[in-house]
Amino acid sequence: MATWFLVIIYLAFISLGLPDSLLGSAWPVIWPDIGSSVGSAGIISMIIAGGTIVSSLASGSMIQRFGTGTITLVSCFLTAGALLGFSMAPSMAWFVVMAIPLGLGAGAVDAALNHYVADNYKAHHMNWLHCFWGVGATMGPIIMSASIADHNSWRSGYTTVAVIQFALVVILLVTLPLWKRVAAKRVHVGQNDESHGRLDQDTPAPSRLTPTAKANLFGIRGVKPSLLAFLFYCGVETTVGLWGASYLVGTGNITAEKAALWISLYYGGITIGRLVTGFITLKVSNRWLIRYGQLVTIVGGIILLLPLPISSSLVGIILIGLGLAPIYPGLLHETPARFGRENSARLMGFQMAFAYTGTTTIPPLFGLVTTQFSIGFFPYIVLALLVLMFLSAEIVNRILGKQVLGTG
C-alpha cells in the first residue's frame, strides 16, 4: 500500500508541473492571437503566483480540517478547470480571470505535499517528488509544441493538458480513501514507536509548535538569507521558463514550436537532474548538492550570455535546468536539520511564501524590462539572479558553519 500511495503523490505532482511551463512556451503565439502585448505574460504569471501565496499560507488550517488527500483532489480539479478556461480564452481579461483558480489550486497542493513528504520521507523521496513535477513541466511544452506544429493552435494544447488533469482528478477521487488509511496507519506506527521511547526515522511524527519553538522565526540564525535563496530560486526558474521561448524567438530567429521544444529540454534537465539527485543524496549531503547545482547554473548562465551561435543557448538553458534540479528540494528538506524540527512546520509556510513571491514579482518585472527596452536583457538578468541565489545560500552555510556539514 505504501508504494501505491507514493505513486499517487507523484502523480499529483505531475499535475502541479503540467501547467507551469505552458504559458511561457505558448506565449509567442498567444499574445498576437488575443490582441495583447508580449509583456502581458508577466501580469498573468503574477496573478497565478499571487494565488499560490494565498492558498499555501492557508494550507495548514485547510489540511487540518479536510486532510491532505481532499485538498490535493480539489486543487487538481481547480487547475484542470482553469486550463480548460484558458483554451477558450477570447481575450487577455479571460486569462486574468482563469489565472486565479489556477494559482489557488497550485499553491494548496504544492504546500500540502511538500510538507507531507518533508515530514514523512527521506531526502531522496523529496527529490523524486520534484522530479515528477519536472515530468509534468517537461510534458507541457512538448504537448504545446506538437499542438502548434500539427494543428497551428495553442488552444488545443491547453485542451489536451486539461483533459490529462481531469483524468488525474478521477484517479485522486477513486483513491481518496487510501489517504485516510495511510494516515491512520502512520499515526498508529508513531504511537507504537513513541511508547518504546523512539520514533522511526522513516515515519516521523507531525511537526508542531512546542515550548522550545521560536516565536520570531526571523530571529533564527540563517533564516533571512535562506528565505532570499528561495525567492531568487523560484524567480529565476520561472523567468527562464516563462521568457526563455520569447528570448529564443526574438533574438535567435527560430520558430515558436522549436523554441517551445527547447524550453521542454530545460524542464527535462530539471527532471532528469532530480531523478539522479535522488540516488546521489544517499551518499552526498544536501549542502554540497545545493552548492554544486548553483555552480552549474552559473556556468549555464555565462554560456547563455556569451556571443556564441544560437545552438549554444540550448546548452546554457539545459545546464541551468540541470543545476537547478537539486536546489529547491534540497533547501526544503534541510529545513528541520538547519532550523529545528520544532520550527520547521511554520518555517515551511514562510519559505513557500517567499518562493512564490519570487515567482510573483521577478517575471513581471522582467516583462516590464522587455516592454520598455528589449528581450535581449534576458541572459544578463538570469545570470544576476543565479549569482544572488548562490550568495544567499552561501551566507546560510557560513552562518550555520559546522551545523550543516553532516546533513543530507
Rosetta blueprint (number, residue, H / E / L):
1 M L
2 A H
3 T H
4 W H
5 F H
6 L H
7 V H
8 I H
9 I H
10 Y H
11 L H
12 A H
13 F H
14 I H
15 S H
16 L H
17 G H
18 L L
19 P L
20 D L
21 S L
22 L H
23 L H
24 G H
25 S H
26 A H
27 W H
28 P H
29 V H
30 I H
31 W H
32 P H
33 D H
34 I L
35 G L
36 S L
37 S L
38 V H
39 G H
40 S H
41 A H
42 G H
43 I H
44 I H
45 S H
46 M H
47 I H
48 I H
49 A H
50 G H
51 G H
52 T H
53 I H
54 V H
55 S H
56 S H
57 L H
58 A H
59 S H
60 G H
61 S H
62 M H
63 I H
64 Q H
65 R H
66 F H
67 G L
68 T H
69 G H
70 T H
71 I H
72 T H
73 L H
74 V H
75 S H
76 C H
77 F H
78 L H
79 T H
80 A H
81 G H
82 A H
83 L H
84 L H
85 G H
86 F H
87 S H
88 M L
89 A L
90 P L
91 S L
92 M H
93 A H
94 W H
95 F H
96 V H
97 V H
98 M H
99 A H
100 I H
101 P H
102 L H
103 G H
104 L H
105 G H
106 A H
107 G H
108 A H
109 V H
110 D H
111 A H
112 A H
113 L H
114 N H
115 H H
116 Y H
117 V H
118 A H
119 D H
120 N H
121 Y L
122 K L
123 A H
124 H H
125 H H
126 M H
127 N H
128 W H
129 L H
130 H H
131 C H
132 F H
133 W H
134 G H
135 V H
136 G H
137 A H
138 T H
139 M H
140 G H
141 P H
142 I H
143 I H
144 M H
145 S H
146 A H
147 S H
148 I H
149 A H
150 D H
151 H H
152 N L
153 S L
154 W H
155 R H
156 S H
157 G H
158 Y H
159 T H
160 T H
161 V H
162 A H
163 V H
164 I H
165 Q H
166 F H
167 A H
168 L H
169 V H
170 V H
171 I H
172 L H
173 L H
174 V H
175 T L
176 L H
177 P H
178 L H
179 W H
180 K H
181 R H
182 V H
183 A H
184 A H
185 K H
186 R H
187 V H
188 H H
189 V H
190 G H
191 Q H
192 N H
193 D H
194 E H
195 S H
196 H L
197 G L
198 R L
199 L L
200 D L
201 Q L
202 D L
203 T L
204 P L
205 A L
206 P L
207 S L
208 R L
209 L L
210 T L
211 P L
212 T L
213 A L
214 K L
215 A L
216 N L
217 L H
218 F H
219 G H
220 I L
221 R L
222 G L
223 V H
224 K H
225 P H
226 S H
227 L H
228 L H
229 A H
230 F H
231 L H
232 F H
233 Y H
234 C H
235 G H
236 V H
237 E H
238 T H
239 T H
240 V H
241 G H
242 L H
243 W H
244 G H
245 A H
246 S H
247 Y H
248 L H
249 V H
250 G H
251 T H
252 G H
253 N L
254 I L
255 T L
256 A H
257 E H
258 K H
259 A H
260 A H
261 L H
262 W H
263 I H
264 S H
265 L H
266 Y H
267 Y H
268 G H
269 G H
270 I H
271 T H
272 I H
273 G H
274 R H
275 L H
276 V H
277 T H
278 G H
279 F H
280 I H
281 T L
282 L L
283 K L
284 V L
285 S L
286 N H
287 R H
288 W H
289 L H
290 I H
291 R H
292 Y H
293 G H
294 Q H
295 L H
296 V H
297 T H
298 I H
299 V H
300 G H
301 G H
302 I H
303 I H
304 L H
305 L H
306 L L
307 P L
308 L L
309 P L
310 I H
311 S H
312 S H
313 S H
314 L H
315 V H
316 G H
317 I H
318 I H
319 L H
320 I H
321 G H
322 L H
323 G H
324 L H
325 A L
326 P L
327 I H
328 Y H
329 P H
330 G H
331 L H
332 L H
333 H H
334 E H
335 T H
336 P H
337 A H
338 R H
339 F H
340 G L
341 R H
342 E H
343 N H
344 S H
345 A H
346 R H
347 L H
348 M H
349 G H
350 F H
351 Q H
352 M H
353 A H
354 F H
355 A H
356 Y H
357 T H
358 G H
359 T H
360 T H
361 T H
362 I H
363 P H
364 P H
365 L H
366 F H
367 G H
368 L H
369 V H
370 T H
371 T H
372 Q H
373 F L
374 S L
375 I H
376 G H
377 F H
378 F H
379 P H
380 Y H
381 I H
382 V H
383 L H
384 A H
385 L H
386 L H
387 V H
388 L H
389 M H
390 F H
391 L H
392 S H
393 A H
394 E H
395 I H
396 V H
397 N H
398 R H
399 I H
400 L H
401 G H
402 K H
403 Q H
404 V H
405 L L
406 G L
407 T L
408 G L
